[in-house]
Amino acid sequence: MKTIHVAAGIIRRTAESSATSEVLAVQRGYGEMRGLWEFPGGKVERGETPEDACRRELAEELDVTVENLQAFYTVEYDYPDFHLSMECYFCEITAGSPRLSDRQLGLRWVERERLGELAWMPADTGLVEALAKGDDAEHAVEGELVRRRAAIRKSMKGNKRANTKPELLVRQRLRAAGLTGYRLQWAKAPGRPDIAFPGRKIAIFVNGCFWHRCPHCHPSVPKRNTAFWEAKFARNVERDRAAVAALEEAGWTVITIWECELKRTNIDKTMERVLAQIQAASA
C-alpha cells in the first residue's frame, strides 16, 4: 500500500474572552470527505523536511506565517487506497491572519476540550482525543510520541528521493547504453547523488526544476509569501552548490540533469550529452 507523508499544523492561541486554549480547525471543501474537519497542512514534497512542509502548506493554505514549531503527534492511519503518515506540530502565527481558501468550507477556532464536538476526518480522531485532554496531554503521552516521531523521521529521510519519473527515465537510458553497477542516493558521497558510479567517481543529480531553480526554464516564484519561498529556494541552491563543490574537490565528475531536459522533445539530446560526459570521465 502506498504511503503518503503529510505535515499538519496545530495552530494555538489563547481566547481573549475566557483565557482558554484554542486551536484552529478547517472544514474540507472537496472530495468524498467534504464537510469533515481537519488540521491545516499537506503533503511533504521531495527534498523537504516535515517542518518546512508544515510552514509552506500553512502559508499557501491560510496565508499565514507560523513559527515555534513543536512536534507533538504522529498519525498513522490506513485509508482504503493508501496509508497516511502525518506528523503534527504545535505552532504559532507570527504574521498574517487565517484566510478561507477555495478548498475549504470554513475556519473555526475551537476550545481544546470541545474539539470532539466536530465531525473529524477519520485519521484525525486519535489526535483530537489527545488534544482534548488539555495541556497535560503534551506530557502524558510524551514517551510514545517521541518513539513514533523518531520512526516517521526515519521514514521521511528515505522519502526525500524515491524513484521519481525523471530519475527512472535517466536510469532506463543508462541501462540501455550498457551502464550498470551504479548506486542510488549514495550516502558516502557529498550531497547523496541520485545516481553514483563510485569506481568512476561520477555523480549524477536529477534535479526538479521548481525546487532547485532551473537555469533553463526559470520556474516562477509563488506570489504569496514571496520572502518565505525565496529563502527556501536560496537554501536549496546553496546546498546544491556546496555538494557539487565538495564532490569536485574530491575528484568527482558531477553531471546535473534538469527535469525539463527530460521532456520528450529534449531527452535524446540530453542523454547524448550525459553519455558523452560519462565516457570522457571514464577515459
Secondary structure, 3 states (H helix, E strand, C coil): CCEEEEEEEEEEEECCCCCCEEEEEEEECCCCCCCCEECCEEECCCCCCHHHHHHHHHHHHHCCEEEEEEEEEEEEEECCCCEEEEEEEEEEEEECCCCCCCCEEEEEEEEHHHHHHCCECHHHHHHHHHHHCCCCHHHHCHHHHHHHHHHHHHHHHHHCCCCCHHHHHHHHHHHHCCCCCCEECCCCCCCCCCEEECCCCEEEEEECHHHHCCCCCCCCCCCCCHHHHHHHHHHHHHHHHHHHHHHHHCCCEEEEEEHHHHCCCCHHHHHHHHHHHHHHHHC
